[in-house]
Amino acid sequence: MNSAIELLAPRYDIAWYPWAVQYFFMIALSYATLWLAAPALVFGRKAWLPTARLALLACLTTTLVAPVALLADLHQPLRFWHFYAFANSHSWMSVGSLILPLYVVGVIVLAWLAWRPALQAHRQAPGLKGFVAHWLSFGSATTPRALVVLVGLGTLALSTGIMLYTGAEVAIVKARPLWHTVWLPPMFVATGFIAATGLILVLNRVAGERSTTVSRQMLKVMLGACLVAGLVAGSWFLDGINANVGSVAAAMESVRDSAEWRSTALWGGLTGLVLFGAVLYLLTRPASRRPALYAWAWVLGLVALHVGWMFRWVVLMDVQTVARHSAGFHHYGIPAGSSGILGIVGTFGLWLAAILLVDLCMPWRQARQGGSAADLSPAPHAPTPPDAQRAAETTEGAPSHG
């Protein structure tokens, strides 16, 4: 007599909603843009000041919005105080709840110190900007450069803690082989820098700066970040196909027969290669052609933002559709409400509101490494260099492209 055994496994709802994707994306933009602002604001490299101004604008606004998405992902946001009332040193989330507020305060103080000389210079300006400058400049005393450096270094140290905890709190989950790997945290960081350089390229266009210097610097950083991400992804893949046991091998086995995951991997790989190739093409063009080509760098910026966001969506959302207690995959449809499309659009809308408010009230274009209002001088007229190389370095985007 034949007998059959039927196994039933419950299907659990997903634990992390798209709010988590928004938080991981925004906080990655935050710490990456902070590091891109550091060469000028912290270490005094004047050639990086145009980039640092855009990077600090991006850093402050994403830093303010990221915790909002995090609170929304707690499902019961008013219980955030439990992290502090019942602290657990063995939990990466608990550790992160201590680092994140300090980091947010550090970014706010650094931005204020960088903008304070310009605020002092605008104290007598008419309208809202003058009113804000009068109250936020806190007197006319000089802003010590040493203080900017000290706060900057402290905030950079806290940002490394953010990098570590955001990667570790996902990689520590043993129940998900696709998460439980040492390759995930560095991939979060690498794709975060790719997206951050893309954001600065877009802001360079939208804010009207259109600086060729900014485009060149960000394209170089993006090229390096793409190389790192490619090395990590390649090592991750080789680790999975060559190992018979272990988390990466189990992860590869869990998605081996999924056409959807194969197409996702193919899309991610091709997008990364196209982005890398396009950046390399722009950086290797003759100096005389760079200004016109760099005017279109913002398009690569949008692609870079797509790479950073989609990687987090695949990791945080698509992985949760892989069944843990049975074979196959669970379907996930993005709801239209606050836990889905509305939450995603709302988060980006909140960031847009924050960046518009800062642009309206703060003289972020004059950010510098401390000093006083007297140190600010009108921007000099563009020089007329004798050779084409210097022209390519200083000329802004071609007017014919908008």
N, C-alpha and C positions, 0 to 999 in steps of 0.2 A: 504494500500500500504506500503510495507516494504521499508525502506530507510537505507542506509549504509553510514557511515562516514569513510573516509580513512585518516589516520594520516601519514604525511610524516615528517621525521626528518632527518636533514642533518648529514652526517658522516664526522667528522672532523679528520684531520690527527693528529697523535700523536705529542705532544709538546716536549717530551724529548726522545732523541735517545740513543742508547747504550753508547754514550760518557758520559751521566749522570751516568750510572751504573759504568763506569770506574772511574769517579771522586769520587763518593760516596765510592767505594771500596778502592781506593788508599788513600783517606784522612782518612778513618777509620783505615787502616793499619798504617798510619802516627801517628795519635794521640795515638793509642793503644800501638805501639812500643815505643813511647816517654815515656809513663807511665811505660813500662817494663824496660826501661833504667834508670829511675829515682832512684830506690833504691840504685844503686851504684854511679851513676854520680852526683846525687843531694844530696842524704841523706847519702852517705858514707858507704854503706854496701858492704864490700869487697867481700863477698861470691857471690854477684850478678855481679861482674865485667865481667866474661865470657859471661853471658847473656846480660849485658848492651852493650858490644862491638858489638854483633850481632844485638841487637835491635836498636842501634844508626845507624848502617849501613843501616838497613831496613828503619828507620825513615827518614833519610836524602834523600835517593833515592826516596821513595814514595812521600815525600813532594815536591821534585822538579818536579815529573811527574804529580801529581794530578792537578795542575793549568793548565797544557797543555790540559788535557781532559776537564776541565771546560771551557776554552776559546773555544774549538772546539764545545762544546754543546751550545754556545751562538748563533750558526748559522751564525752570523756576528761578528767574534771575534774582528775586529778592532774597534768595538763600545763599547769595555769594559770601555772606559773612561766615558761613560754616567753614570755609577754607581757613579762616583765622581763628575761629573758636575751637575747631577740632583739627589743628595742624598735624600733618603726618610727614615726617622727614623722609619716609620711604616712598612717597608718592611724588612723581614728577609734576603732576598737576598742582599739588600743594606747594611744591618748591616754586613753580612758575607763578603762583598767586602772590608770592612774596617778591619775586624779581620784577614782575610786570609793572606794579605801581611805581617802584623806584625808577624803572626805565622811563616811564611816561613823564615823571617829574623831571628827570634828567634831560630829556629831549626838550621839554617846555622851557626849562631854565637856559639851556644852550641856545635855543632860538631867540629868547629874549636878550641874552648877552650879545649875540651876533647882530641883532637889529637895534640895540639900544642907542648906538651913536646916531643912526638914521632917525630914530624916534626923537632924540634930542634936537636934531636939525629941523624937524617938522613941528616943533612945539607951537610955533606961531602960525602954522598953516590954517587956512579957513576950512570950515566944514568938519565932517566926521573924522577925517584922518588927523587933523590938528587936535581935535578933542581927545581922541584915543592916544595920540603921541604925548599930549600934556600929562595924562594920568599914568601912562605906562612907562614913561622915561625915568620916573623917580629921581628927579633932580638933574643937575648938570655936571655931576662929578664924572671923571674919566672912568671908563670901563677897563679894568686891568686886563691886559692880554694874558697874563699868567692865570687869571681866574677862568678865562675862556678855555685855555688849554687844560686846566685842572678838571673843569666840569666836562669837557669833551672826552678826556681820557676815561673819566669815571663812567660816562654814558656808553662809551665804546666797550668797556669791560662788562657793563650790564647787558649790552646787546649780544655779547658772546653767550651770556647766560640764556638769553631769549632763543638764540640759535640752538643751543644744546637742549633746552627743555622742550621746545616745540617739536624737535625731531625725536627725542627720547620718549616722550609720552605716547607717541604712536608706535615706535619701534619696540617698545617694551611689551606690547600685547602679544603674548605667545599663542593665543587662540587664533590669530590671523597670520599664517605664514607669509602672506604677501606684505605684511607690515613688519614682522619680526626679523629684521635684518639690519646689519650695520651699514648697509649701503643707503638706507633711506635718509638719515639725517644729512649727510653731505649732499645728497641730491636735492633736498629741500633748499639748502643754502645756495647751491649752484644755480638752480632755476630761479631762486629769489633774486640773485644778482642779474640774471638775464632779464627778468621782468622789470627790475629797477632801472636798468639802463634804458630799456624801452620806454618806461614812463618819463624819464628825463628827456629823451628825444622827442616825445610827443609834447611835453610841456615847453620845450625849446621852440617848437613850432607854434603852439597855441598861444603862449604868453607873448609872442611877438619878438622874442630875443633873436631867434634864427642865427645863432652863433655857430660858425664853422668850427671854431675851437671846441665848443661843447660837443658837437656831433662827432668830431674826430676822436676826442677822448672817450666818449661813451661807446663808440663803435669798437675801439681797442679793448675796452673792458668787456664788452659783450662777446667779442671774439674769444677772449680768455675764458670767460664763464661758459661759453658753448663747448670749448675744448675740455674743460673740467667735467661738465655734465656728460659729454660723450664718453670720457674715460670711465666715469662712475657707472654709466648705463652699460657700457661694454663689459666692465668687470662684473657687474651684477648679473648680466646675462650669461657670461662664461661660467660664473660660479654656479648658476642654476643648471646648466646643461652638462657640466662635468662632475657634479657632486651626486652621489647616490643617496645620501642622507643629509639631514639638516633642514633648516627653515627655508632656504632659497630653493632647494630641490623640491620640497613639498609645495612651495608656492608655484613653481613651474608646472608641477604635475596637476595642480588644482585648476589651471586654466589652459592646459595643453589642448583640450578638445573644444575650446570655445572659439567659434569664428568671430564673435564680437571682440574678444580680447586680442585676437590676432590682428584684426583691422585697427584696433586702438593702438597697438604697438607699431603697426606699419605707419599709421598716420603720425604718431609722435616722432618716429625715426625720420620719416621723410621731411616733416616740418623742421626738425632740428638741423638736418643736412642742408635744406634750402636756406634757412636762416644763416647758418655758418658760411655757406658759399656766397650768399649775397653780401654779407659783411666783409668777407675777405675780398670780394670783387671791388667794393667801394674803397677799401683801404689801399688797394694796390693800383688804383687808377693814376694816370699822370696828374701832376699838381694843377695843371691848367683846367682840368675837367672836374676837380673835386668840388668846388663851390656849387656848381649846378647839380651834381649828383647828390651832395650832402643835403640839398634842399628837399630831397625825397626820403631822407633817413627816418622821418617820422613814420613812414609806412612800415619799415622794419621794426620800429618801436611798437606798433600795434601787434605785429606778429610775435614779438618777444613777450608782450603782455599776455597774449593768447597761450603761449607755451607755458608760462608760469602758472596761469590760472588753471589750464586744462590738466597739468600734471597733478595739481592738488585735488581737482575734481575726481580724476581717475583713482588716485590713492585713497581719498577719504570717502568717496561715495560708491564708485564702481566696485571697490574691494568688498564693500558690505553686501553686495548682491551675491557673492560666492557663498554657497551654503556651507556651514561649518559642521553640521551633524548628518548630512546626507549628500548624495551626489547632485550635481546640477547647479542651477543658478536661480536666484530669485529676481523677479522683475521689479524695477523701481521706476516709477513715473514721477516726474517733478510736479508737485502740486502747484496750484496757482496762488495759494495763500501766502501768509507770512513765513511759513516754513519752506517755501519753495521759490517760485519766480518773483513774487512780491518782495521777499526778503533779499534776494540777490540784487534786484533793481534798486530796492530801498537803500541798501548799503552803499552802492555806487552813487546813488543820489545824495546820500548824506556826505560822502567824501567830496562830491562836487560842490555841495553847499559850503563845506568847510573851506575848500580852497578858494572859492569866490569870496567868502567873508574875509579870509586872510589877505587876499589881494586887494580888497576894498579898504581895509583898515591898517594894514601893516606895510611899511616901506621895505619889503623883502628884497627888492632889487639892489639895495645898498648894503646888504649884509657884509660884515667884515669881522676881522679877528680883534674885537675890542676897539679901544681908542675912544675918541670923543667926537662931538659934532664938528669941531674945527678940522678934524682929519679928513672930512668928506669934501671932495672937490668935484666940480662938474666933470663929466666924462669927456676926455679929450677927443678932438676930431680924429677920424680914422686916418692913419698915416698913409702916405703913398709910397709903398716899397718899390725898390728898383727892379726887383726880379719877380718872376712868376711864382716862385716857391713861397715867398713871403705873402704874395697876394692871395695864394690859396689858403694860407694859414689865418689870415685876418678878414678876408672878404666874407660878408654875410650872404645868406641864401639869395639866389638869383631872383630879382623882382618878377620875372616872367612866370614864376611858379607860385605866385600869390603873396 
